[in-house]
Amino acid sequence: MTDGKLFYTIGEVANMFNVNTSLIRFWEKEFDIIKPQKNKKGNRLFTKKDIDNFHIIFHLVKEKGYTLEGAKNKLKSGAQPFQESTKENLEVIKSLENVKAFLLSLKEEL
């Protein structure tokens, strides 16, 4: 997400997480922290903040194995400290993935 875009389509968000667009729409309905804007056609436009929130939800549900209710409760209980530590963890994961991608591209050049 270093392309400087202000808004991302539902297809772009689905590709970021390697999920179907239907899951993105479902999580939008289930979680209050996802609030995409809509253009005149009614297409969803997600901001960086929405994508950060998707990262948190994806981490809880897909990586940690929380149920949707468990993820909702986790987001509501102790919201600020939890969200801050989760965001920090996600930043570390993103950095490590970038390093891994760089090292793999370097390996292929050899």
C-alpha positions as CSV (number, residue, x, y, z in Angstrom):
1,M,0.0,0.0,0.0
2,T,2.8,2.4,-0.8
3,D,1.2,3.4,-4.0
4,G,-0.2,6.7,-2.5
5,K,-3.8,5.9,-3.4
6,L,-6.5,7.4,-1.2
7,F,-9.1,4.8,-2.0
8,Y,-9.1,1.1,-2.9
9,T,-11.8,-0.9,-4.6
10,I,-13.3,-4.0,-3.0
11,G,-11.5,-6.1,-5.6
12,E,-8.1,-4.5,-4.6
13,V,-8.8,-5.1,-0.9
14,A,-9.9,-8.7,-1.6
15,N,-6.6,-9.3,-3.5
16,M,-4.5,-7.8,-0.7
17,F,-5.9,-10.4,1.7
18,N,-6.3,-13.2,-0.9
19,V,-10.0,-13.6,-0.1
20,N,-13.3,-13.3,-2.1
21,T,-15.0,-9.9,-2.3
22,S,-18.1,-11.5,-0.6
23,L,-16.0,-12.0,2.6
24,I,-15.0,-8.3,2.4
25,R,-18.7,-7.3,2.1
26,F,-19.6,-9.7,4.9
27,W,-17.0,-8.3,7.3
28,E,-18.2,-4.8,6.5
29,K,-21.6,-5.7,7.7
30,E,-20.3,-7.6,10.8
31,F,-17.8,-5.1,12.1
32,D,-18.6,-1.5,12.9
33,I,-15.0,-0.4,12.4
34,I,-15.2,-0.9,8.6
35,K,-16.9,2.0,7.0
36,P,-16.2,2.3,3.3
37,Q,-17.3,5.3,1.3
38,K,-19.5,4.8,-1.7
39,N,-19.3,6.6,-5.1
40,K,-22.3,7.6,-7.1
41,K,-22.6,4.2,-8.6
42,G,-22.6,2.6,-5.1
43,N,-19.2,1.0,-5.4
44,R,-17.3,0.7,-2.1
45,L,-14.2,2.7,-1.7
46,F,-11.9,1.7,1.2
47,T,-9.4,4.0,2.9
48,K,-6.1,3.1,4.4
49,K,-7.8,3.1,7.8
50,D,-10.4,0.6,6.6
51,I,-7.6,-1.6,5.3
52,D,-5.7,-1.4,8.6
53,N,-8.9,-2.5,10.3
54,F,-9.2,-5.4,7.9
55,H,-5.7,-6.4,8.8
56,I,-6.7,-6.5,12.5
57,I,-9.9,-8.5,11.7
58,F,-8.0,-10.8,9.4
59,H,-5.3,-11.4,12.0
60,L,-7.9,-12.3,14.7
61,V,-10.2,-14.4,12.5
62,K,-7.9,-16.1,10.0
63,E,-4.6,-16.2,11.8
64,K,-5.5,-16.5,15.5
65,G,-8.7,-18.6,14.9
66,Y,-11.2,-16.3,16.7
67,T,-14.8,-16.7,15.9
68,L,-16.6,-13.5,14.6
69,E,-18.2,-13.0,18.0
70,G,-14.8,-13.5,19.7
71,A,-13.1,-11.0,17.4
72,K,-15.9,-8.5,18.0
73,N,-15.6,-8.9,21.8
74,K,-11.8,-8.6,21.5
75,L,-12.1,-5.4,19.6
76,K,-14.6,-4.0,22.1
77,S,-12.8,-5.0,25.3
78,G,-9.7,-3.1,26.0
79,A,-10.0,-1.6,22.5
80,Q,-7.2,1.0,22.6
81,P,-4.4,-1.0,24.1
82,F,-5.3,-4.1,22.1
83,Q,-5.6,-2.2,18.8
84,E,-2.3,-0.4,19.4
85,S,-0.3,-3.6,20.2
86,T,-2.0,-5.4,17.3
87,K,-1.2,-2.6,14.9
88,E,2.4,-2.7,16.1
89,N,2.5,-6.5,15.5
90,L,1.0,-6.1,12.1
91,E,3.7,-3.5,11.2
92,V,6.4,-5.9,12.2
93,I,4.8,-8.7,10.2
94,K,4.6,-6.4,7.1
95,S,8.2,-5.4,7.5
96,L,9.3,-9.0,7.8
97,E,7.3,-9.9,4.7
98,N,9.0,-7.1,2.8
99,V,12.4,-8.3,3.9
100,K,11.4,-11.8,2.9
101,A,10.3,-10.7,-0.6
102,F,13.5,-8.7,-1.0
103,L,15.6,-11.7,0.0
104,L,13.7,-14.0,-2.3
105,S,14.2,-11.6,-5.3
106,L,17.9,-11.3,-4.4
107,K,18.2,-15.1,-4.3
108,E,16.6,-15.4,-7.8
109,E,19.1,-12.9,-9.2
110,L,22.0,-15.0,-8.0
